[in-house]
Amino acid sequence: MNYQENLAIILEASLVAGTRIMEVYATDFDVEKKGDDSPLTIADKNANEVINQYLEKTSFPIISEENKQIDYTVRKEWSTCWIVDPVDGTKEFIKRNGEFTVNIALVENGTPIMGVIYVPVSKTLYFTGDNGKQSFKMDDISEGILISEILKNATPISPIKIDDSVVKVVGSRSHLNDDTKAFVSELQKKHEVEIVSKGSSLKFCLVAEGEAHIYPRYAPTMEWDTAAGHAICQAAGVQVIDVTTNEPLKYNKENLLNPYFIVQS
């Protein structure tokens, strides 16, 4: 596998998908309900179509939130696959608060090895580079920018360690569930805690770039919600740990629902 070639494909796919998403964002779009009662817009469909077109140029199969899900009897034979959320944070998209993203990850033997998160409203891009050994960020992506320019000019990001100062915890300021409250209460025994709120996969990015220390997720997520953020965190030196096994989250499982997890450097 050529890492740089595949990275270039998903960088371009994310930017083109972002453009398609913003075309819908500017309109009075309709909202549908999927079978699980989650919202769906034409932006999800358009972005998914774009991303599939790019990923089909590669040799790896695709798991996408908006594709028909493939049975595990087939998927278990996949050593490497793409995991995609065309619009992560559809609720944020509908609220028009800008905190939604395009998520694309490459998973090998259950581990994310490459990832891109693009924020269409702010034109901010996060991605893994250096063969998955470093993560990068670029703000204010200009229309028509060359992928080579992004790879050359993006800034490396890195996390911060918890010390004796305020511990910044990613979560909802007003809707922490009981498990998360218990986690925060334990932290408060040793530290002053500040809650930092952010939508979609941007929660992972906050930890990866040192804007927060820890992200406890004691609520349901699917693999496409986390794979790209996991890849970016991992490359930046941040762990994404399954609270039930104390091991990193695994992907392309029989059940695509994630266990609860904690993101921390």
C-alpha positions in Angstrom: 0.0 0.0 0.0 1.3 3.4 -0.9 0.5 5.6 2.1 0.9 9.0 0.4 -1.2 8.0 -2.7 -4.1 6.9 -0.5 -3.8 9.9 1.8 -3.9 12.2 -1.3 -7.1 10.5 -2.4 -8.9 10.9 0.9 -7.7 14.5 1.3 -9.2 15.4 -2.0 -12.3 13.4 -1.4 -12.9 15.2 1.9 -12.5 18.6 0.3 -14.8 17.8 -2.6 -17.4 16.3 -0.2 -17.1 19.4 1.9 -18.0 21.6 -1.1 -21.0 19.4 -1.9 -22.1 19.7 1.8 -21.8 23.4 1.8 -24.0 23.7 -1.3 -26.8 22.1 0.7 -26.0 24.0 3.9 -26.8 27.2 2.0 -30.3 26.1 1.1 -33.5 25.4 2.9 -32.9 21.6 3.0 -35.3 18.9 4.1 -34.6 16.5 7.0 -35.5 12.8 6.8 -35.5 10.1 9.5 -33.6 6.9 9.1 -34.7 3.6 10.5 -33.0 4.3 13.8 -34.7 7.7 14.0 -31.4 9.5 13.3 -31.6 12.5 10.9 -30.5 12.4 7.3 -30.2 15.2 4.7 -29.3 15.4 1.0 -25.9 16.6 2.2 -25.2 13.1 3.7 -26.2 11.5 0.5 -24.2 13.8 -1.8 -21.1 13.6 0.3 -21.3 9.9 0.5 -21.6 9.6 -3.3 -18.5 11.8 -3.8 -16.4 9.9 -1.3 -17.4 6.5 -2.7 -16.3 7.6 -6.1 -12.9 8.5 -4.8 -12.4 5.4 -2.6 -13.5 3.1 -5.4 -10.3 4.0 -7.2 -8.4 2.1 -4.4 -8.3 -1.6 -3.8 -10.0 -1.5 -0.4 -13.7 -2.1 0.4 -15.8 0.6 2.1 -17.8 0.7 5.3 -19.9 3.9 5.3 -22.8 5.0 7.5 -24.7 5.8 4.3 -23.9 2.6 2.4 -25.9 -0.6 2.7 -24.2 -2.5 5.5 -22.3 -5.6 4.4 -22.7 -8.8 6.4 -19.9 -9.8 8.7 -19.5 -13.1 6.9 -18.0 -11.0 4.1 -16.4 -8.2 6.1 -14.4 -10.6 8.3 -12.3 -11.5 5.3 -11.2 -7.8 4.9 -7.8 -7.2 6.4 -8.0 -3.5 5.2 -11.0 -1.3 4.6 -12.2 2.3 4.6 -14.5 3.5 7.3 -16.5 6.6 6.4 -19.0 9.1 7.9 -19.8 11.5 5.1 -21.4 14.0 7.6 -20.5 13.4 11.2 -22.7 15.5 13.3 -25.8 15.7 11.1 -27.6 17.2 14.1 -25.0 19.9 14.2 -25.5 20.4 10.5 -29.3 20.8 11.0 -28.6 23.3 13.9 -26.2 25.2 11.5 -23.6 25.6 14.2 -20.7 24.6 12.0 -19.5 21.7 14.2 -19.9 18.9 11.7 -17.2 17.0 9.8 -16.3 14.7 7.0 -14.6 11.6 8.4 -12.6 9.1 6.3 -10.3 6.4 7.8 -8.3 3.5 6.6 -8.3 0.5 9.0 -5.8 -2.4 8.8 -6.4 -5.5 10.9 -8.8 -3.6 13.1 -6.5 -0.6 13.7 -6.9 2.8 12.1 -3.7 3.7 10.3 -4.8 6.7 8.3 -7.5 9.4 8.8 -8.8 12.7 7.6 -11.3 15.0 9.3 -12.5 18.0 7.4 -14.6 20.8 8.8 -16.4 22.4 5.8 -17.7 25.6 7.6 -14.3 26.7 8.9 -12.3 25.0 6.1 -10.1 23.3 8.7 -8.4 20.0 7.9 -6.9 17.4 10.2 -5.0 14.4 8.9 -2.4 11.8 9.6 0.9 11.9 7.8 4.5 10.7 8.0 3.1 7.1 7.4 0.8 7.5 10.4 3.4 8.7 12.8 2.3 12.3 13.1 -0.9 14.3 12.7 -1.3 17.7 11.1 -3.8 20.6 10.8 -4.4 23.3 8.3 -6.9 26.2 8.6 -8.6 28.3 6.0 -8.2 25.8 3.2 -8.5 27.8 0.0 -10.7 26.7 -3.0 -8.7 24.7 -5.5 -5.7 24.2 -3.2 -3.3 21.5 -4.4 -2.9 18.5 -2.2 0.9 18.9 -2.4 0.5 22.4 -0.9 -1.5 21.0 2.0 1.1 18.3 2.7 3.9 20.8 2.5 2.3 23.6 4.6 0.1 21.9 7.2 1.2 22.3 10.9 2.0 19.3 13.1 -0.3 18.9 16.1 0.5 17.4 19.5 -1.4 16.7 22.8 -0.7 18.0 26.3 -0.3 15.9 29.4 -2.3 16.3 32.6 -0.4 18.2 35.2 -1.4 20.2 38.4 -3.3 22.8 36.4 -6.9 22.7 35.2 -7.9 19.5 33.5 -10.0 20.2 30.4 -12.5 17.4 29.8 -14.4 17.2 26.5 -18.1 16.8 27.1 -21.5 18.5 27.2 -21.7 21.4 29.6 -25.3 20.7 30.3 -26.0 17.1 29.5 -23.4 14.9 31.1 -24.8 11.4 31.8 -24.3 9.6 35.1 -21.3 7.6 34.0 -19.5 10.7 32.7 -20.4 12.6 35.9 -18.8 9.8 37.9 -15.7 10.0 35.8 -15.5 13.8 36.2 -16.1 13.5 40.0 -13.1 11.2 40.3 -10.9 13.7 38.4 -12.2 16.5 40.6 -10.7 14.7 43.7 -7.2 15.6 42.4 -7.8 18.4 39.8 -9.8 21.5 39.0 -11.9 20.4 36.0 -13.1 22.5 33.1 -15.7 21.1 30.7 -15.0 21.9 27.0 -17.9 21.3 24.6 -17.6 20.5 20.9 -19.7 18.6 18.3 -18.9 15.6 16.2 -15.4 14.1 15.7 -14.0 17.5 16.7 -13.9 16.1 20.2 -11.0 13.9 19.2 -9.2 16.8 17.5 -9.4 18.9 20.7 -7.3 16.3 22.5 -5.0 15.6 19.6 -4.1 19.2 19.2 -3.7 20.0 22.9 -6.9 22.0 23.4 -8.2 19.5 25.9 -6.7 16.8 28.0 -9.2 14.0 28.0 -12.5 12.9 26.3 -14.5 10.3 28.1 -17.2 8.8 26.0 -19.8 6.9 28.0 -22.5 7.0 25.4 -23.1 5.0 22.1 -21.1 5.6 19.0 -20.5 3.7 15.8 -17.2 2.8 14.2 -17.7 5.5 11.5 -18.0 8.1 14.2 -14.6 7.4 15.7 -12.3 5.7 13.2 -10.9 8.9 11.6 -10.6 10.7 15.0 -8.9 7.6 16.4 -6.4 7.6 13.6 -5.5 11.2 14.1 -5.2 10.9 17.8 -3.1 7.7 17.6 -0.7 9.4 15.1 -0.5 12.4 17.5 0.4 10.2 20.5 -3.1 10.0 22.0 -4.7 6.7 23.1 -8.3 5.8 22.4 -9.0 3.1 25.0 -12.0 0.7 25.4 -13.0 1.0 29.0 -14.0 -2.6 29.2 -10.7 -4.1 28.0 -8.2 -1.3 28.6 -7.1 -1.9 25.0 -7.4 0.4 22.0 -10.8 0.4 20.2 -11.0 -2.2 17.4 -12.7 -1.8 14.0 -14.6 -3.8 11.4 -16.1 -5.8 14.3 -19.1 -8.0 13.8 -21.1 -5.4 15.7 -20.1 -1.9 14.4 -21.3 -0.3 17.7 -18.4 0.9 19.8 -17.9 0.1 23.5 -17.5 3.1 25.8 -14.0 4.6 25.5 -11.6 7.3 26.8 -9.3 9.5 24.7 -6.2 10.6 26.6 -2.5 11.2 25.9 
